[in-house]
């Protein structure tokens, strides 16, 4: 028979160790610009292809955010990404080589993007 109380310290140790096993490149993209974002692209730094639009048929209206994790993520090595947004008027902005494992939010402003 398993002693339930003996499992508690083991489970607690596992829970504390789990975040250290791998960084999590989940990124919130928040639109604080006052304009609608029509397209959002995120690709690993060093690739020539932006890949598909993360919004698909949707748009990112002012005041809204999306949460996204790159599907190709496999290890800490793949933490560096480039991000590109396109507004409905066609204007684009980019951030190159940001650490998605350390950043949790990219805020899109009218003329800049901030990483936090």
HELIX and SHEET records of a PDB file:
HELIX    1   1 UNK A    4  UNK A   21  1                                  18    
HELIX    2   2 UNK A   76  UNK A   78  5                                   3    
SHEET    1   A 4 UNK A  65  UNK A  69  0                                        
SHEET    2   A 4 UNK A  26  UNK A  31 -1                                        
SHEET    3   A 4 UNK A 105  UNK A 108  1                                        
SHEET    4   A 4 UNK A 113  UNK A 115 -1                                        
SHEET    1   B 3 UNK A  37  UNK A  44  0                                        
SHEET    2   B 3 UNK A  80  UNK A  87 -1                                        
SHEET    3   B 3 UNK A  92  UNK A  99 -1                                        
END                                                                             
